[in-house]
């Protein structure tokens, strides 16, 4: 499948998601977010391609990686087409020193293929990491991984949380599960909406709750209140496309932060 065809498919899918949100339908967007959390190492565009071609996918990799893991792609299986960067090596001269160094510049994208684990056979995979904690333990893990100070206190107007870029305050009268969900929302604001970025409030809220939903579903939180936040969005197709990339980057950063925290605990 050609790269241009994939890009066109992505654009059509984003248009469809935008139309659905404006009509008050969030199912397609929430399905994308669940895959964004599951496949957080992939770009938003590639997550969308995986969802479009194999919505039931749970773990994907290329043939070489599956072979390294002791598994083989079953005969006759059709690969999931995604986009990979095409890099060109160029020599760059440092004007100050005259030294020549080699850089690799992005010149475009080409098609490559991954396969879901259900399309493979062979050795069973070893469990990845610890079992995900829940309740108070999960909330404590999130607080420990968060890069800014997290406090609890009383907030005006019934607010559940607030962030100022350097600190997050959560309403103390929430249960641990709700605190965990709120922390993810505010954590996303810290990553996305400080440092000179100026977006409409409804866009900021969509992005923050979308990140919270993607991460929350991946770590086992119910995220039952996300739909109301998301349906307040009234943006453009172009704006949604930009938001999807920001959402994916923030979800990746949070989930990788949790993975680092898990490794620290495992080594202790």
VEXDO-237722 format. One record per residue (C-alpha): x, y, z; residue in one letter. Coordinates in steps of 0.05 Angstrom, whole numbers, plus 5000, padded with zeros to 4 digits. Each point is the difference from the previous one (the first is absolute). Layout:
BEGIN
XYZa ...
END
This chain:
BEGIN
500050005000x 502950674979x 501650545052x 495550504965x 494249535006x 501349915074x 500450755011x 493450104963x 496749475043x 502450345063x 497350674978x 493249704984x 499949655068x 501550655036x 494450354962x 495349455021x 502150065073x 499050754999x 493149924969x 498149485052x 502250445058x 496050594974x 493949544995x 500849795073x 502949314985x 506549825035x 500649254989x 505050064942x 504350505036x 500149595064x 501949384960x 505950394971x 502150225070x 500049285027x 504749804943x 504250625012x 501349765071x 501349294978x 504650194943x 503050625032x 506849904967x 496950124932x 498050674971x 492750215000x 499749894925x 502549295007x 495349855057x 494450224955x 502549554944x 500349405047x 493050145024x 497350084929x 503149344975x 499749555062x 495750315055x 500749375044x 507750055001x 503149965070x 507649954988x 503450154934x 507149944973x 503849904935x 502149324975x 507250085025x 497750175070x 495149415002x 505749544978x 504450275056x 494449835049x 499749294975x 493650084960x 498449964925x 494750344959x 494849494978x 499949834926x 495150424961x 499350555052x 499350714973x 504450535032x 497550645031x 502850574958x 503050585039x 504550594983x 507550015016x 504650604991x 504750034940x 506650315021x 505650274955x 507150075023x 503150684988x 506650325018x 499550645040x 505850485009x 500650355067x 501250744982x 503850145064x 504949414998x 499849774928x 498649295024x 495649564957x 494949575035x 494849534972x 492650115013x 493949614980x 494450444975x 492849804992x 498050024927x 493449645001x 496549365021x 499549304971x 495549415014x 502149445046x 496049435032x 498649755069x 496049395024x 495649895060x 501849455049x 493849624978x 503149954931x 506149645028x 501649335031x 505849735040x 502950105069x 495550335052x 502250695020x 502850135069x 495750455044x 501950734992x 501150355066x 496049945064x 492549935006x 497050704998x 498050245070x 493050275012x 496650475048x 504550335051x 506149644974x 499050254929x 498750715024x 506549975040x 503849754939x 497350574958x 501950515052x 507049725004x 500950014924x 497250704990x 505550514985x 496850565040x 497850065072x 493249695014x 496150255061x 493049905028x 495650545028x 493550384995x 498350304933x 494750544986x 493849894959x 499949255005x 506349934956x 503349325002x 506950244982x 504250574974x 507150104972x 504550604992x 505749674960x 504249855062x 495049725049x 493649594999x 494850065054x 494649475006x 493550045040x 501349595063x 492849745006x 500449554938x 501049255002x 506749724978x 497549794932x 497150694985x 506350335026x 504149574951x 495550204942x 500350745019x 507549975009x 500849744929x 495750574973x 504050535037x 506649664982x 498050064927x 498650755009x 507150075029x 503149664940x 495850344947x 497350685021x 505450405034x 506150354972x 496750494952x 495149544966x 493350364991x 494149554979x 492550085009x 497749725067x 495749464968x 506049754960x 504449995063x 494649615037x 499249514943x 507449874996x 500949925075x 494249525008x 502049624938x 506949895028x 497049795067x 495449524965x 505549694957x 504649905060x 494449835049x 497049444958x 506949714990x 501349965075x 493049755017x 496250625021x 492650044982x 500350724973x 492450035001x 499650764999x 504350114938x 494450014949x 497050655028x 506650374995x 501449754930x 493250184971x 501150745017x 504950054942x 498050454942x 506450074960x 502249904928x 502649384965x 507050324996x 499750175074x 498049295017x 505749714959x 505050435039x 496749815065x 500649264985x 507650064994x 500550405065x 495449505036x 504349424977x 506550335020x 497450165070x 497149305010x 506649704979x 503850455049x 495549815058x 500149254985x 507550004991x 500650375066x 496049455034x 504449484967x 506250355028x 496950025069x 498549264995x 507249844982x 502550415060x 495449625047x 502049334970x 507450165011x 499150245071x 
END
